[in-house]
Amino acid sequence: MQLNLSSQWQTILSDELQKPYFSDLMMEVEKEYQTGICYPPKGLIFSAFNYCDFSNLKLVIIGQDPYHGEGEANGLCFSVNNGVKIPPSLRNIYREINDDLDNLLMPVSGNLEHWAKQGVLLLNASLTVQKDKPNSHKHLKWNLFTDAVIQKISDEKENIVFLLWGSFAQKKGSKIDRNKHLVLESGHPSPMSANQGKWFGNKHFSQANAYLKSKNKEEINWVL
């Protein structure tokens, strides 16, 4: 399978990309796309990286796997293509942004490319999924790759904000060096978690921006 990954990230992750498991992973992914319907489209699998340069990276959000409905996934966690109905978890994210930042307008699009272009890595643990089968590529070795990405960021960058929503993301980010980065944790924005009082009121978006500002970094415009 052709590796549609930016040259900057290929350089940063060169050691990982040369490991035998990664070659096996790419062959397995190619086989999945040849024998069934998978998302996102092959050309968008690495979109999280291609929209967010390593040199400009400020913040990481960790998701589980892409949306599995037709036309939804675009390679960025929690994000959907323009024209797709905003999923419940993302709607709750928008609600928290509105409450946290005293914003009054609910976005009409669930496409989060504008976050990624500002330095937000919207990273799913698995970068692919079968149609209508959530977590169906968990058996592939995406986790090895995305764990290595998180470790690389933790080791080589400073003053990055990590937003870990729900137990899955918190386990995924357990090895982040908290002495040099800001790690914010809360419940997941899914309706089940949010309705149990584990999401709303976390104020992660204002906290993230306050931290970035304190490190002389440009804040994220969450409400474009």
Secondary structure, 3 states (H helix, E strand, C coil): CCCCCCHHHHHHCHHHHCCHHHHHHHHHHHHHHHHCCEECCHHHCCHHHHCCCHHHCCEEEEECCCCCCCCCECCCCCCECCCCCCCHHHHHHHHHHHHHHCCCCCCCCCCCHHHHCCCEEEEECCCCEECCECCCCCCCCHHHHHHHHHHHHHHHCCCCEEEEEHHHHHHHCCCCCCCCCEEEEECCCCHHHHCCCCCCCCCHHHHHHHHHHHCCCCCCCCCC
